Amino acid sequence: MEFKEFGKADVKTLMLLPGTACDYQTNFGSVLDALAQKYHLICVNYDGFDGSDLIFPDMITVTGKIEQYIKENFDGRIDGAIGSSLGSSFVGQMIQRQNVHLDHGIFGSPDLDQSGKFSAWLQSKLMVPLLTSFTKGEKKKAKTREKIKSFFEMNDETADKFMACFEKFSPKSIKNEYYTDLLTWLQDDIHVEHTKVHFIYANKMGEKYLKRYKKYFHDPEIREFDMQHEQWLFGEEKYAIPVLKAIDEFMEG
């Protein structure tokens, strides 16, 4: 595991937790400078995605390591944590488990999918090869780049950065991450005293995700944005600036 701290001193702490098959440098790269101007950042790269030879074990084991870092370095309490996509599962688990305390849990347009073991095995067996198949040839890579650019409205540079993650990380780590995330369940109507829960809702994902946010957490604050899944992280200011403003308002509340 890698924990990198930077940003301002003597200000609120904000932990950044990247999504599937990503490191924080790629996932949050377009907004790191803006966030570092206001917060003391704690940036996390999980086992298997930290440049080491380790393989990602499972979501709960990694959650425990994140909690241990918070206990050892921040007396078990930080001001906020934001998870991008799958990273939101770690935010949800930390709130639910109550081994550490977050004043603010911020969920970056996650899907929060949950399933049983057979379904999770089947989904990972189907999806992980698709996520990594484009690395086997330039023609597939170019075709995948165009699909990613079109769906997420990315430019070439951003698409290449995200695709590079799938090339540099072990398929076994990606599989373990994808599979165990589906097995990492949240309870319904979670409420922890003195913890505020905030969701960045990308409405182009669909209303079923909005219903999940309200199902799993008691009275969450939900901000709706007209964008695709995590589009604010893809480099365009028209998406990033409103979300960054919302994060500031979350953290001040």
C-alpha positions in Angstrom: 0.0 0.0 0.0 1.1 3.5 -0.7 0.0 6.6 1.2 1.3 9.9 -0.1 0.5 13.1 1.8 0.8 16.6 0.4 -1.1 19.9 0.1 -1.5 22.5 2.7 -0.7 22.1 6.4 -3.0 23.0 9.3 -6.1 22.6 7.2 -8.8 19.9 6.9 -7.6 16.4 5.8 -9.1 14.8 2.7 -8.3 11.2 1.7 -8.5 10.3 -2.0 -9.4 6.7 -2.9 -9.1 5.7 -6.6 -11.4 3.5 -8.6 -11.1 0.2 -10.5 -7.6 -0.5 -11.8 -6.4 3.0 -11.2 -3.8 4.7 -9.1 -4.5 8.1 -7.5 -2.1 9.8 -9.9 -4.3 8.9 -12.9 -7.7 8.9 -11.3 -7.4 12.3 -9.6 -4.6 13.8 -11.7 -6.7 16.5 -13.2 -7.8 17.9 -9.8 -4.9 17.2 -7.5 -3.5 20.7 -7.7 -6.8 22.3 -7.1 -7.5 20.1 -4.1 -4.0 20.5 -2.7 -4.5 24.3 -2.6 -7.2 23.8 0.1 -6.7 20.5 1.8 -4.1 18.3 3.4 -4.4 15.3 1.0 -3.9 11.7 1.9 -3.6 9.9 -1.5 -3.9 6.1 -1.5 -2.7 3.4 -3.9 -3.9 -0.1 -3.0 -1.8 -3.3 -3.0 -1.3 -4.3 -6.6 -1.8 -0.7 -7.8 1.1 0.8 -5.9 4.1 -0.1 -8.0 5.0 -3.1 -5.9 4.9 -6.8 -6.8 2.0 -7.4 -4.4 -1.4 -8.7 -5.7 -4.6 -6.9 -4.6 -6.1 -9.3 -1.9 -9.7 -8.2 -1.3 -11.7 -5.1 -0.4 -12.0 -5.8 3.3 -8.3 -6.5 3.8 -7.4 -3.3 2.1 -10.1 -1.4 4.1 -8.4 -2.6 7.2 -5.0 -1.3 6.0 -6.6 2.1 5.3 -8.2 2.2 8.7 -4.9 1.3 10.3 -3.1 4.2 8.6 -5.8 6.6 9.9 -5.4 5.2 13.4 -1.6 5.4 13.4 -1.3 8.8 11.8 -4.5 10.7 12.6 -5.6 9.2 15.9 -8.4 7.4 14.1 -10.2 10.5 12.7 -10.0 12.5 9.5 -12.1 15.3 8.1 -13.2 13.7 4.9 -12.6 10.9 2.3 -13.7 10.9 -1.3 -13.9 7.7 -3.3 -13.9 7.6 -7.0 -16.3 4.9 -8.3 -15.0 1.7 -6.6 -13.1 3.8 -4.1 -16.5 4.8 -2.7 -16.8 1.2 -1.4 -13.9 1.9 0.9 -15.6 5.1 2.1 -18.8 3.2 2.7 -17.1 0.4 4.6 -15.2 2.8 6.8 -18.4 4.5 7.8 -20.3 1.2 8.3 -17.5 -0.5 10.3 -16.9 2.5 12.6 -13.3 1.5 13.3 -12.3 5.0 12.3 -14.3 8.2 12.1 -14.9 10.4 9.0 -16.6 13.7 9.4 -17.5 13.6 5.7 -17.8 10.6 3.4 -18.0 11.7 -0.2 -19.1 9.2 -2.9 -18.0 10.0 -6.4 -20.9 8.7 -8.6 -20.5 5.0 -7.6 -22.6 2.2 -8.8 -22.5 0.4 -5.4 -23.2 -3.0 -7.1 -23.6 -5.9 -4.8 -24.0 -9.6 -5.6 -23.6 -13.2 -4.4 -20.5 -15.3 -5.0 -21.6 -17.0 -8.2 -22.9 -13.8 -9.8 -19.7 -12.0 -8.8 -17.5 -14.8 -10.2 -19.5 -14.8 -13.4 -19.4 -11.0 -13.8 -15.7 -10.9 -13.2 -15.0 -13.8 -15.6 -16.9 -11.9 -18.3 -15.8 -8.3 -17.6 -12.1 -8.5 -16.6 -11.0 -10.0 -19.9 -12.9 -7.2 -21.7 -11.2 -4.6 -19.5 -7.7 -5.9 -20.4 -8.2 -7.4 -23.9 -7.3 -4.2 -25.7 -3.7 -4.4 -24.4 -3.0 -7.4 -26.8 -2.8 -5.4 -30.0 -2.6 -1.9 -31.4 -5.8 -2.3 -33.4 -7.9 -3.3 -30.4 -6.2 -0.5 -28.4 -7.2 2.1 -31.0 -10.8 0.8 -31.2 -11.1 0.8 -27.4 -9.7 4.4 -27.2 -12.4 5.6 -29.6 -15.1 4.0 -27.6 -13.8 5.4 -24.3 -13.5 8.9 -25.8 -17.0 8.8 -27.2 -18.7 7.5 -24.1 -16.9 9.6 -21.5 -16.3 12.6 -23.8 -12.5 12.3 -23.1 -9.7 13.7 -25.2 -6.9 11.5 -26.5 -4.5 12.3 -23.7 -6.9 11.5 -20.9 -8.1 8.3 -22.6 -4.5 7.1 -23.0 -3.8 7.8 -19.3 -6.8 5.7 -18.2 -6.0 2.9 -20.6 -2.5 2.8 -19.4 -3.7 1.7 -16.0 -5.1 -1.5 -17.4 -1.7 -2.1 -19.2 0.6 -1.6 -16.2 -1.4 -3.5 -13.5 -1.7 -7.2 -13.0 -4.9 -8.8 -14.5 -5.0 -10.8 -11.3 -5.1 -7.6 -9.2 -7.8 -6.2 -11.4 -9.8 -9.4 -11.2 -9.5 -9.6 -7.4 -10.5 -5.9 -7.1 -13.5 -6.2 -9.4 -14.7 -9.5 -7.9 -14.4 -8.7 -4.2 -16.0 -5.3 -4.7 -19.2 -7.1 -5.7 -19.0 -9.1 -2.5 -18.5 -6.0 -0.3 -21.9 -5.3 1.0 -23.4 -2.3 2.6 -26.3 -2.4 5.1 -29.4 -0.4 4.5 -30.0 3.0 6.0 -26.5 3.5 7.5 -26.3 6.3 9.9 -23.3 7.2 12.1 -23.4 10.1 14.5 -21.4 13.1 13.5 -20.7 11.7 10.0 -22.2 13.4 7.0 -22.6 11.5 3.8 -22.5 13.2 0.4 -23.0 11.8 -3.1 -21.9 13.3 -6.4 -24.8 12.0 -8.6 -24.0 11.8 -12.3 -27.5 11.7 -13.7 -26.5 10.2 -17.0 -25.9 7.0 -15.1 -29.6 6.6 -14.5 -32.0 6.9 -11.6 -31.5 3.4 -10.3 -28.2 4.5 -8.8 -29.9 7.5 -7.1 -32.2 5.0 -5.4 -29.3 2.9 -4.2 -27.7 6.0 -2.6 -30.9 6.6 -0.6 -31.3 2.9 0.2 -27.9 2.4 1.8 -27.5 5.7 3.7 -29.8 7.6 5.9 -30.6 11.1 4.6 -27.5 11.5 2.4 -26.8 14.9 0.8 -27.0 14.4 -3.0 -25.7 16.8 -5.6 -26.9 16.1 -9.1 -24.7 16.9 -12.1 -25.5 16.5 -15.8 -22.6 14.2 -16.6 -21.4 10.7 -17.2 -19.9 8.5 -14.5 -16.9 10.5 -12.9 -16.7 12.8 -15.9 -15.5 15.6 -13.7 -12.2 13.8 -13.4 -11.5 13.6 -17.1 -9.9 17.1 -17.5 -12.8 19.4 -18.6 -13.3 22.4 -16.4 -17.0 22.7 -17.2 -17.5 19.5 -15.2 -14.6 19.7 -12.7 -15.3 23.3 -11.4 -18.9 22.7 -10.2 -17.9 19.4 -8.5 -14.9 20.9 -6.8 -17.2 23.7 -5.5 -19.6 21.1 -4.2 -16.7 19.3 -2.4 -15.7 22.5 -0.7 -19.3 23.0 0.4 -19.5 19.4 1.7 -16.3 19.9 3.7 -17.5 23.2 5.2 -20.9 21.9 6.2 
